[in-house]
């Protein structure tokens, strides 16, 4: 009976992975559609909601592939540091990586203090 339960769990996991991949593609398409509409308060809200969905789906996909949330966050932090060291264009011209690094550090500090 354990073999059947294991097969059922594997099948369920494959289905949820396929569903998450589909949701990711849908949200990327929705992001592109929203970007075509230009920038405005309503469009900005749609874009931020869609980006939040994409980030959430990526975390959930990672979990389904056996990658814990902290490992994903560590990879993000490493990519930010690398971009800072290499003076990536987004940092050089806009300072976005420094700003994101400060944001993530302050968010983590608030969570640890809570």
Secondary structure, DSSP 8 states (H G I E B T S, - for coil): -HHHHHHHHHHHHHHHHHHHHHHHHHHHHHHHHHHHT---HHHHHHHHHHHHHHHHHHHHHHHHTT--HHHHHHHHHHHHHHHHHTT-HHHHHH-HHHHHHHHHHHHHHHHHH-
